[in-house]
Every structure is written in structure tokens, then in C-alpha cells.
Amino acid sequence: MAKQWGLATVAVHGPGRKSKAHHAVSTPIVQTSNYSFESTAEVVEFMKAKGEGRLIRESEYGRYGNPTQAEAERKLAAIEGAEQAILFSSGMSAVIMALLTFQKRDGHIIFTSDCYRQTRDFAIQFMGKLGLQTTLVEPSAAAIQKAIRPNTNIIFTESPTNPYLRVIDLAEIVKVARAHGVLTMIDATLATPYNLRPLEMGIDLVIHSATKYLGGHNDLLAGVVLGRRDLLEEVGRLQRMFGAIPGALTSFLLERGLKTFALRMEHHNRAGLEVAQALEAHPKVEKVWYPGLESHPDHAIAKGQMRGFGSVISLLIRGGDTETRRFIDQLKLFLITPSLGGTESLVTQMATMSFFESTPEYRQSIGMVDNLVRLALGLEDIRDVIADLCQALDRI
Ligand SMILES: *Cc1c(COP(=O)(O)O)cnc(C)c1O
């Protein structure tokens, strides 16, 4: 059924319309830690089937699954066009579980720079501590190709990246990976399945922080890994041991938030482009990074592989730390906080919010300059957002 349905329909109904417990229209929140059996015979029958890889009823224990979580996973898989989805308690637990599942003792993992702060720290500091080989390269297919070693077994990348919104040519990466038998993973949080279809382009695993656009309301933490069933089964085995599960209420909020996913993304894409254009024309703005702008270095790639460009915009304010903070403090609509993809518009000065404890030299080396501001637009009226940004810029 879902194969013929459009994305907005799947976002409302999931893979197929079916009646839920108690004929409820919304997904029931099954708040339980375990599931009981009628008799020992039922236990034996259940365990036998489980041994053959069949689940004939709810599992015995909450770490192995929850019906509300399963409902959200089915809908996410249908939206992404994946065979299977596994939900996690956060985007970072999804990233780390996917990496730990497929890393090999003598393997080598290629990461792209300008990636999420915690992913970078996990790759360099933690994996380094375990003696695992990792290389951090420029976010481009050419740089990835150059970094391939005989023992490379994973390419992990993000697109668009954060905060510079670099867009990587996925078709090129898939070509390189297939030539060398390397598994590809992409953290596509900033793109979402509305704007980018990595699995259809041949990427093996897609990861999202569902905390962002998928949840969409700045009120939950979750992460998801999506892809082929054989790969997801391995991720699931580790997930069942590790137990970084989202819980029933979070799963409900996520599945509910997804009902408006397509509608929200339409607005995010429109707002992102209109606001980026307005900022680029403002004299107090030195530079704007948004993949939908012709001035962005990866605009051609973005246009070729994305349907829209989302609502994260990075900009340089003319001036230094003082002018930048004056701008942020004059904003009336924007909340000063990290994250993105929710209903409220958010603003951060990257140097103070995400990299405060780093040395100025390190910040400079990774492009986290004092006058760099990241905006994550919400769902407010676009002209109110532009008016707020302009009044704050004018008052610097
Ligand atoms: C937020 C984010 C993460 C981490 O997700 P959490 O849900 O906060 O753990 C990972 N990658 C990207 C690109 C993100 O934006």
C-alpha cells in the first residue's frame, strides 16, 4: 500500500491503515516494562518461534521492544523507504550503535569534518582510545576517495553538514564505496527524508536525530537507524543488549509529530530560502551559508540531489564577538538554544554555545569564529521572522 502513497499520506497513516488497540485512532501509549504469558506452554511456543526468528506476540521484556515504539519504527521506515527502522533514545545513541555494530578490530573508518560535535569527539577521542583507526577528511567525495585504505570498512558522513551546510555528492560516495566494498552511513538529520533519499541513491544506512525535524516540536529526544533488514538485524542485536530505547511516551510523541512532517518540511524549506535571501541582502551581514543560495559552494550538488534545503542557516555578522552578541540579544522571536527542526525559531553563537571550552586557536581551526551565528527557523510567519532578524541587525 505505502509504495503507491505519497510521503504526506505515509506520514499520517504509516505503511498501511489498520485498526489499533481499542479501535483508537491515535497510537496507544503502552506504558509497561514487561509482557506476561498465559501458561508455560505459551512461553515454550514463543521461545521456539523466537529461535526461528519469528516474533509471534509481544516480547517478554521492554528492552526488546514496545508496541508504541514499533508503531513509530514502522512509520519511519515507510517514510524513508527503508526495509526496517530501529529507534534509539537519542540521535547520538543511534550514531554510536551503528558505528559499534559494524566497526572491525583492524578496520578503518572515514569521517567527514564539519560534523556533529559529539560524533567528531566519539570518532577521534573515544575510538582512538580503543586503538581503532579513523580518518577525518574534508566533506567531499574526492577527499573520501583519497583517504581509502585497504582496511577501510566504513564511510560515515553527514549531509548537509553543520554549521556550514556542506552538501556531499552521495552518488559519488556510493561509487567509491562500492569499488572498495565499504559500508556507507549517512547522518541525514539536516536533510530529512523529505529533502534527501540516501537509500534510493545506494547509501547503506541512514541515521537521523529524530529530536530535530522528525519529532519537530522541541519536546523529545530520539534517534533512528534505517536500511536493509539484514543490516538492521545486526544493529538490533546490539540495541537489545545496550537498551538505549526511546520509551513509550517519547515514541508516541514522535509518531504523532510525524503526522505533520510533510507539511512542516514544506514550510521549513520555504522559510529557509526566503530568510537566507533576505539575510544575504542585508548590509550588516558579511556572509550567509545556505545550500539553496547560488552563493553556496555546494549549491549545484544540493540542487541535483535535494528537494529542498531545510531551515538551518549560518551567517557571519559584520564585526566581532561584541556585535554578534548584540545582534543575538536584540532578537525577540528567536530562543537562544542549540538544536533545530522544531516549531520555535532558535539561534546560537557557535563559539560560545557548542565550543565554549575550546581554545580560540582550536575554534579558529575548525571555523567556529566569534561572528558565526546559526539560525534554526521554526514555523512562525516568515515575515515576522524576517522583521525580527532585520530589526536586530539594524540595532547592532
Ligand atoms: C542533534 C544532532 C545529533 C545528535 O542527536 P541527539 O538526538 O541530540 O542525540 C547528531 N547529528 C546531527 C547532525 C544532529 O543535528
The ligand as an SDF file (V2000), in Angstrom:
LIG
                    3D

 15 15  0  0  0  0  0  0  0  0999 V2000
   21.3900   16.8010   17.0280 C   0  0  0  0  0  0  0  0  0  0  0  0
   22.2120   16.0070   16.1130 C   0  0  0  0  0  0  0  0  0  0  0  0
   22.7650   14.7840   16.5130 C   0  0  0  0  0  0  0  0  0  0  0  0
   22.5770   14.2370   17.8970 C   0  0  0  0  0  0  0  0  0  0  0  0
   21.2480   13.9660   18.1590 O   0  0  0  0  0  0  0  0  0  0  0  0
   20.6620   13.8690   19.6600 P   0  0  0  0  0  0  0  0  0  0  0  0
   19.2530   13.4900   19.4330 O   0  0  0  0  0  0  0  0  0  0  0  0
   20.8370   15.2330   20.2660 O   0  0  0  0  0  0  0  0  0  0  0  0
   21.4660   12.8500   20.3730 O   0  0  0  0  0  0  0  0  0  0  0  0
   23.5200   14.0750   15.5940 C   0  0  0  0  0  0  0  0  0  0  0  0
   23.7370   14.5460   14.3620 N   0  0  0  0  0  0  0  0  0  0  0  0
   23.2280   15.7230   13.9310 C   0  0  0  0  0  0  0  0  0  0  0  0
   23.5070   16.1760   12.5510 C   0  0  0  0  0  0  0  0  0  0  0  0
   22.4580   16.4960   14.8000 C   0  0  0  0  0  0  0  0  0  0  0  0
   21.9590   17.6630   14.3870 O   0  0  0  0  0  0  0  0  0  0  0  0
  1  2  1  0
  2  3  1  0
  2 14  2  0
  3  4  1  0
  3 10  2  0
  4  5  1  0
  5  6  1  0
  6  7  2  0
  6  8  1  0
  6  9  1  0
 10 11  1  0
 11 12  2  0
 12 13  1  0
 12 14  1  0
 14 15  1  0
M  END
$$$$
